[in-house]
Amino acid sequence: MLIYNISRFNNYDNLGDGMRLDVKLKKQVDETRYLSTDNTWRYRAIIRIMYDSYEKMKYEFYKEDIMLKLKEYEDFSDYTIDNLKADLEALTSWKNLLAMADSSKVKSIEQFKNKEFRYTLSPYTIEIERMLITLENMTVENNASLEASMVERFKIDFEEIKNILSKSNKEIYNWWKNLNGDFKALNQNYQDYVSRFYSPKSEEMMKTTEFLLYKEGFISYLRDFIRGLQINSLLIKEILKNVTEEDIEKLIQCTYEYEKGISTQEIKEEEYKDINKGRFLSIKEWFLSYNNRAPLIEQLIDNTNEIIRRITRFAAQIADKRGNSSNRKEEYRKLAYMFDKCESIGEAHKLSSLVFGVFNMHHIKANPVRDTESINSSIYDEIPTEVILRPRVRNYREKTIKNPIVDKSKKKEEKLKNIMAKRAREEAVIKRLIVNNEIDFERLPKITARDRFVLLRWLSKAKNSKLKKSKTEFGKEYSIKNDLVERSVEVKCEDGVFTMPHYIIKFEEQNL
């Protein structure tokens, strides 16, 4: 059951006895066009790059900045600056980007005509990207169950409606909040449980013989739920019939006054009351007939009974299959009598081929390229396929093709040269960054991405050792000082700022 609320359409115009939707609800949202076009993958990449920078408080971009980021991905290897201009113009026309002309450095009319633009994300687009990131990281779990205790708990809470109206606004608010929570859990569990039962995976599982092991317990579980549902729903129906419209108005008015007093945001009274009246109406539709429609609780009982019938039907089919092959003693006795009556071994062979088929068949399969795709072509009309049969003996070996030894000395020299160059670069890092026999990450100057990679590799090697010590690739011993590790430091790099715990790499004096 869907719990909807007409208050979401509370912006309307009154026209006599009818209502007209607000213009905002009829308006097309241009800002979402970039999510469903032919070039969506390009538009989304541009928007996501700008959004990531927006989260880092970088709000304005030139097209060259965006191009530099896009070129980091292989998908944009053939992407040109003209493609980017066209995409930025499209996003600007759809109001995803706000373009501001940068005329501060214009010195001629030509430069003014070809002026540069600075692009920023529009507020709508920022909210759309936040929603998309939430959806991308969303996980859906279906742990629903049908427990009679849920209905009983809802009934116990609902019985308090007789006395709750005489209590304080705070108690009324807490009761109404708990009642809505119990109803939502009951409704959600029912929907999830039924959808999971009718899933292909569950239906496939019910066709296996293992399903017979817990069939009875499963059916008993469902019947207990139906019994509890029927007992408690009768009491809830009686209570609902005695609840008047004045009681509902007073209940919602008390909850509104209390929530308005504790809320830090403005609450619209008309919208708040419409929402809560809709929730109470949903509860009534669950247990009582509404607009000549059967209550939803009867549908729940019917669905559960249908589940029991399906389980019983599948179990009977499995039992029939097992019974058909369980006892064929009389058939075997009849076959033995027929073989005994055969007058010769040839006649027995003929009977065997008829009853059991051919023994020890050899199947030779090939995967040829056919000359025709016609289904009417006979195998005798096509070119035969050659199949090489190899003997099945242990000492059989195929002839090996003798290949000359390839001279790889140049590759070895080049590899050695690269290794030595790498070590020389790492040694240069040490000489440049060491101060007083140590490298303090807090006092490092601006370093390159390669220098950062080397330092973090040394740090990782020492941290993973028991003694917190290690050696560089060229034999220099060092240890890690982590007395100040609880404090974070920022290491300035050419490609950004790297935040990390405060570590110090201490080199042994005798090795320097």
Secondary structure, DSSP 8 states (H G I E B T S, - for coil): -----GGGG--EEEETTEEEE-HHHHS--GGGGGGSSTTHHHHHHHHHHHHHHHHTT---B-HHHHHHHHTTSGGGTT--HHHHHHHHHHHHHTTSEEEEEE-TT--SHHHHHT-EEEEEE-HHHHHHHHHHHHHHT----------HHHHHHHHHHHHTHHHHTTS-HHHHHHHHHHHHHHHHHHHHHHHHHHHHHTSHHHHHHTTSGGGGGGHHHHHHHHHHHHHHHHHHHHHHHHHHHT--HHHHHHHHHHHHHHHHHH-SS---HHHHHHHHHHHHHHHHHHHS-BTTB--HHHHHHHHHHHHHHHHHHHHHHHHHHHHHTT--HHHHHHHHHHHHT-SSHHHHHHHHHHHT--SS----------S---TT--GGGS-----------TT-------------HHHHHHHHHHHHHHHHHHHHHHHHH-BTTEEETTS---B-HHHHHHHHHHHHHHHTSTTSEEE-TTS-EEEEE-TTTTSEEEEEETTEEEEEE--EEEE-GGG-
